[in-house]
Amino acid sequence: MANTLQSAFAPSGQLRASINLGNPILANRDASGPFGVSIDLANELARRLGVGVELVVFDGAAKSVDAVKNERADVGFFAIDPLRSDGLRFTAPYVLIEGSYLVRHNSALQDNDQVDRVGTRVAVGQGSAYDLFLTRELKHADIIRANGAQGAFDAFHGQGLDVVAGIRQLLAAEIEADARLVASIGLRLLPGRFMVIQQAMGCPSGRGEAAAAFLRQFVQEMKTNGFVADALKRHGIQGASVAPLEPAPSTQ
């Protein structure tokens, strides 16, 4: 069974893990290379399979997803979304992250429900989980897509857009960065969240049911034994929570 799983997950001899640096809640990079919760999980999965790990790094979610779908990587870390299901087998989520809206301090918008109005322009990172979600949910507002979270911030500021949608922690960091500027325009978050982003692991569908089941079990164990919680704490991640465990299979 071990050799079968090694062949399914690491046909090249190493586990190629697709890493999205566009989500710093889960992955970042410093002088020594990528680090974060996703990298910790990739290393632990490779250790259990008895193979080495190769990090395949991208600056956005869509590129990271495509790498796994097209088998340029063997496993990835993505938000669950119906539009990503073709060609991928997802686990249950291991981390939950809030998606929120950022506006200027003097914006008339006070609530999430007010965003979906004619004339409102919302900046998003193209191909992100919140882009896919808002594409389905927003019926009147205009979505302006940019390259990653930073591109969305640049479009918001440069084009005078009304709203930025994104991961709550990144939006809060943008507020802090703006507050340090001499010419601060003043920014604020709308209360609450417009979605919960469910971060999961995934592998190519073609790797078979045994591989998908092993990955699901791996994620369940990483939540159960505290690995995910410890990784969040070790990397100083605030505002993200460990996803609930999957229900035990019915014996009936």
Residue pairs with C-beta under 8 A, 6 or more apart in sequence:
1 210
2 49
2 50
4 210
5 49
5 210
5 211
5 214
6 49
6 50
6 51
8 207
8 208
8 210
8 211
9 15
9 45
9 49
9 51
9 74
9 75
9 203
9 207
9 211
9 214
10 16
10 46
10 49
10 51
10 74
11 74
12 54
12 74
13 51
13 52
14 46
14 51
14 52
14 53
14 54
15 42
15 45
15 46
15 49
15 51
15 52
15 53
15 54
15 74
15 75
16 53
16 54
16 56
16 72
16 73
16 74
16 75
17 38
17 39
17 42
17 45
17 46
17 53
17 54
17 55
17 56
17 73
17 74
17 75
17 76
17 77
18 56
18 58
18 64
18 65
18 67
18 68
18 72
18 73
18 75
18 76
18 77
19 27
19 34
19 38
19 39
19 42
19 55
19 56
19 57
19 58
19 64
19 76
19 77
20 26
20 27
20 38
20 58
20 59
20 60
20 61
20 63
20 64
20 76
20 77
20 78
21 27
21 28
21 29
21 34
21 57
21 58
21 59
22 58
22 59
22 60
22 61
22 64
22 125
22 128
22 148
22 149
23 61
23 167
23 199
24 36
24 169
24 170
25 36
25 37
25 95
25 97
25 167
25 169
25 170
25 199
25 237
25 239
25 240
26 36
26 37
26 38
26 77
26 95
26 199
27 34
27 35
27 36
27 37
27 38
27 39
27 77
28 34
28 35
28 36
28 235
29 35
29 57
33 55
34 55
34 57
35 235
36 231
36 235
37 95
37 228
37 231
37 232
37 235
37 237
38 77
39 55
40 227
40 231
40 234
41 77
41 94
41 201
41 222
41 227
41 228
41 231
42 53
42 55
42 75
42 77
43 53
44 222
44 227
45 53
45 75
45 215
45 218
46 52
46 53
48 218
56 67
56 72
56 73
58 64
58 67
59 147
59 148
60 125
60 126
60 127
60 128
60 147
60 148
61 78
61 79
61 125
61 127
61 128
61 129
62 126
62 127
62 128
63 127
64 73
64 76
64 77
64 78
65 76
65 78
65 84
65 88
65 127
66 72
67 73
67 76
68 74
68 75
68 76
68 78
68 88
68 202
68 203
68 204
69 86
69 87
69 88
69 204
71 204
71 206
74 203
74 204
74 207
75 201
75 202
75 203
75 215
76 88
76 201
76 202
76 203
77 199
77 200
77 201
77 202
78 84
78 88
78 90
78 129
78 199
78 200
78 201
78 202
79 97
79 128
79 129
79 197
79 198
79 199
79 200
80 90
80 93
80 129
80 198
80 199
80 200
81 129
81 132
81 133
83 132
84 90
84 132
84 202
87 204
87 205
88 202
88 203
88 204
88 205
89 202
89 203
89 204
89 205
89 207
89 211
89 212
89 215
90 200
90 201
90 202
91 200
91 201
91 202
91 215
91 216
91 218
91 219
91 220
92 200
92 216
92 219
92 220
92 243
92 246
93 198
93 199
93 200
93 243
94 199
94 200
94 201
94 219
94 222
94 223
94 228
94 242
94 243
95 199
95 228
95 232
95 240
95 241
95 242
95 243
96 196
96 197
96 198
96 199
96 240
96 241
96 242
96 243
97 167
97 168
97 169
97 196
97 197
97 199
97 239
97 240
98 167
98 168
98 193
98 195
98 196
98 197
98 239
99 129
99 130
99 133
99 165
99 166
99 167
99 168
99 193
99 194
99 195
99 196
99 197
100 165
100 166
100 167
100 168
100 171
100 189
100 190
100 192
100 193
100 194
101 109
101 112
101 115
101 122
101 163
101 164
101 165
101 171
101 189
101 190
101 194
102 156
102 163
102 164
102 165
102 166
102 171
102 174
102 175
102 187
102 188
102 189
102 190
103 109
103 162
103 163
103 164
103 187
103 188
103 189
103 190
104 185
104 186
104 187
104 188
105 185
105 186
105 187
105 188
106 186
107 162
107 163
107 188
108 114
109 115
109 120
109 162
109 163
109 190
110 190
111 190
111 191
112 190
112 191
112 192
112 193
112 194
115 122
115 138
115 141
115 163
115 190
115 194
116 137
116 138
116 139
116 140
116 141
117 140
117 141
118 140
118 141
119 141
119 142
120 140
120 141
120 142
120 162
120 163
121 141
121 142
121 144
121 159
121 161
121 162
121 163
122 134
122 138
122 141
122 142
122 143
122 144
122 161
122 162
122 163
122 164
122 165
123 144
123 146
123 152
123 153
123 155
123 156
123 159
123 161
123 163
123 164
123 165
124 130
124 131
124 134
124 143
124 144
124 145
124 146
124 152
124 164
124 165
124 166
125 131
125 145
125 146
125 147
125 148
125 149
125 151
125 152
125 166
126 145
126 146
126 147
126 148
126 151
128 148
128 149
128 166
129 195
129 197
130 165
130 166
130 167
130 194
130 195
130 197
131 143
131 145
131 165
133 194
133 195
134 143
134 165
134 194
135 143
137 194
141 163
144 155
144 159
144 161
146 152
146 154
146 155
149 166
149 167
149 170
152 164
152 165
152 166
153 164
153 174
155 161
156 163
156 164
164 171
164 174
165 194
167 197
168 189
168 193
168 239
169 237
169 238
169 239
169 240
171 189
172 189
172 239
174 187
175 187
175 188
175 189
178 184
178 185
178 186
178 187
179 187
198 243
199 243
200 219
201 215
201 218
201 219
202 215
203 211
203 212
203 215
205 212
216 246
220 245
220 246
221 227
222 228
223 229
223 242
223 243
223 245
224 245
228 242
229 242
232 240
232 242
